[in-house]
Each structure stands twice: as structure tokens, then as C-alpha cells.
Amino acid sequence: MSKRDEGSVENSEHNSLMNYNSQAYGHDFVQENVKRYIKQFERGKEKSEREAKRKERIRNVADISNNFYTLVTDFYEYGYGRSFHFAPVLSASSSLQECVLAYEREIARTIKANQGMKLLDAGCGVGGPMINIAKSTGAHVVGLNPCEYQLKRVKFHIENNNMQECCIGVKGDFHHMEFGDNTFDGGYALESTLYATDPEIVYREIRRVLKPGAIFVDSAWAMTEAFDPKNAEHVKIKEGIEIGNGIPDLRTQLVLLEAIRKSGLEIVEYKNAHCDGELPWYTFLVGKHAFSLDAFRVSSVGRKLTHFMLSAMEMLRIVPQGSTDVHNVLLTAADALIQGGRKDIFTPMFRLVLRKPL
């Protein structure tokens, strides 16, 4: 196999949806778990019923997020490569992977990552960011993830990149991490703290495992100050983002800032990092950008083509029944994300630079 650019999909297996991961779990896995997922996000007609269901989703966030990422990880790798996060779109000529890699390196510079440091990746996905950061800085990165299927992919990517000495994936929950106090010289979270049952608890745990003076960068999903909870259209977009991404309750920026203050972490800086790009952060989702295969897959046309292919493959029983239902969830996500971005009521890059007090 020829060497690929950093941040790209590293093996032909995940360039094709022919190898959908659920085949390893049995042919009925997808259909059964999609039904369960959709049921968890039923909204209800009355306000009290909707609130009760929201609280239930928050209580069951571990189950929801684990099920969601077991279902969608192969789709994400097919579309995005091994880094599952947004990044500022640098220019009209920049590729998706160039933007992603530049953002990861900016985060590494912010936490002053260098050789000999031990860093925490809180919610490491399939390991793309930690491999890229370890390669560029020489730091040792520990990736935390509760999803067993994703951890298998982490192991694959680490071994495929010969990064066993610098990277490791660990199963765990960032609400109560099994690391000792003052373990890490720094760390980051890329679009993972949105799965916190209580963000204050997660930030307290991050504070505990960091060494005094250490920097932690959280690139968080949040509803912006422009979001109006009394605006029906805004609420519908927010719910679409939640349903399409397995999120129990998408929080506002003010809620996150208050949780951080209560946790005891110092807020060094916060901003909407998506404003750092020349083009809107959702540019690749829309598809009006410099052509590349990776960018095409996540574009509107690419998503429709993928859905057509999946439908045909499901009819021929090449992929498990329910695969198109999984993709429908992701189509809901993409549409809602674009709407949220265009109305400026949502950002996937609320960049928080935090420090553990000396």
C-alpha cells in the first residue's frame, strides 16, 4: 500500500462501505440498534413529556453515545478519514485534511506539546488527532474512549502508523477517569465533551488529572448567544443536530463557561474558532469547495450518492438491513448542522483554553 498523507484514511478497508463494521456483530445488529436509537430520540407532544425524555437521554448518555458510534464510525471514516472533527476552513484551495491537520497542530502549540510530555485526549475517536499530534510533537498521548469498537480502530491506526511507543487507547469514562491526580502535562478534547451528563463533573475530572499549570483545550459543540430557545425554528434545528449526532442535550456557550468556572479550572481564553477560517465552517458539508475525494464524500452530492449506493447494497444484502437508516440519521445531522451554521446559532468549535491553577 502506498503511503498516504497524514490525517487521511490509512487503509482501503474503510474507503468502502462494503466492510461495514456491524457484520462482525451479526446481521441483525444494525436494524435492532437503529430502532432503539430512534426510539430514544422520540420527542413527545407535550412540553412535560419532552422534558422527561430529555432527562432520560442525559441519564442514558453512555448507552446512547456508545450505540451511536458503533453504528456510525465506519461512515465517519469513509467520509472524514480518521479525525472526526471540524476545523476552520483556511482557504478556497485548502483540502479537508489540510484544515483538520492545521487545527490539530494549533491545539498542540496552544498546550505547548513537546517531546517527553504526557497528554490526554479526552474522547479520542479512532485516534487520528492523537497520532497526528504525537507525530508532530513527539509527545506521548493517551486516548480515552468508552466505545469498544472505536478502540479497535484506535489500535489498528496506531499499529498501522508504528506509533505504539507514543500513543495508546484506553477504555474509560471522562466522568470518572481511572488516572491518578496530576498525571498529565496537558490535554485536549475535540468535540467530545458534548456527551457529558454534567459538564462540571467532566471539567472537575480533567482538572484533577492535570498537573498544576497544565493547559487543556476543549473544542466544543455549543449553541451560540444568537440561539433563541423561544424560536421554534431554532429549537427544531437544535433537535436535528441532537438526533443526527446522538446528543442528549446540546448546551449553550454560557452553560459551558459556568460549568468550567465551578470546576475550578481557569479560563485563559474562549472564542468561536470557526471564525478563524476564510470560509464558513460548514463549507465542506455544502460541497462548494476545491474538489477532493474526501471533500466530495461529505458534500451534499456525495451524501446523496452514498445513500443511493447503500440502498442498492442493502437490497442486494451486501450490507446489513438498517444500514440506510443509519445513513438517514447522518443526513439529518448534516442538514441540521448546515442550518445551524447559516443562522449562526451553533458552532462546532467553541474553543476553550483552560488551565489548572498552580
GITA-V214305 format. One record per pair of residues at least 4 apart in sequence whose C-alpha atoms are under 6 Angstrom apart, sorted by the first residue. I is the first residue (numbers start at 1). GAP is how many residues later the second one is. Records with the same first field share a line. If there is no record, write none. Layout:
BEGIN
I->GAP / GAP
END
This chain:
BEGIN
7->90
8->73
9->72 / 73
14->64
15->63
23->4
27->293
30->4 / 292
31->290 / 291
43->7
44->5 / 6
57->4 / 191
58->139 / 190
61->4
64->4
65->181
66->81
68->178
69->4
70->79
76->4
77->4 / 5
79->218 / 219
82->46
83->45 / 46
87->12 / 13 / 16
88->186 / 188 / 189 / 193
89->10 / 188 / 190 / 192
90->187 / 188
91->187
93->197
108->5
111->104
114->23 / 24 / 25
115->22 / 23 / 24
116->23
117->22 / 68
118->22 / 23 / 66 / 67
119->22 / 65 / 66 / 67 / 68
120->21 / 22 / 67
121->21 / 22 / 66 / 67 / 68
122->22 / 67
123->21 / 22 / 69
124->19 / 20 / 21
126->24 / 27 / 28
127->27
130->4
133->4
134->4 / 5
140->26 / 27
141->26
142->25 / 26
143->26 / 27
144->26 / 27 / 28
145->26 / 27
146->25 / 26 / 27
156->4
158->5 / 6
163->4
173->4
174->28
175->27
181->27 / 28
182->27 / 28 / 29
183->26 / 27
184->26 / 27
185->26 / 29
186->28 / 29 / 30
187->29
188->28 / 29 / 30
189->29
190->29
191->28 / 29 / 30
200->59 / 63
203->60
204->59
207->149
212->144 / 145 / 146
213->142 / 143 / 144 / 145
214->141 / 142
215->139 / 140
216->138
217->135 / 136
218->133 / 134
219->130 / 131 / 132
220->128 / 129 / 130
221->126 / 127
222->29 / 30 / 31 / 124 / 125
223->29 / 122 / 123
224->29 / 121 / 122
226->119
227->118
237->99
240->4 / 96
241->92 / 95
242->4 / 5
244->85 / 86 / 88 / 89
265->90 / 91
266->88 / 89
267->87
268->85 / 86
269->83 / 84
270->81 / 82
271->79 / 80
272->77 / 78
273->76 / 78
274->7 / 75
282->56
284->11 / 15
285->13 / 14
286->13 / 14
287->12
296->6
297->5
298->4 / 5
310->4 / 14
313->5 / 6
314->4 / 5 / 7
340->4 / 5 / 6
341->5
END
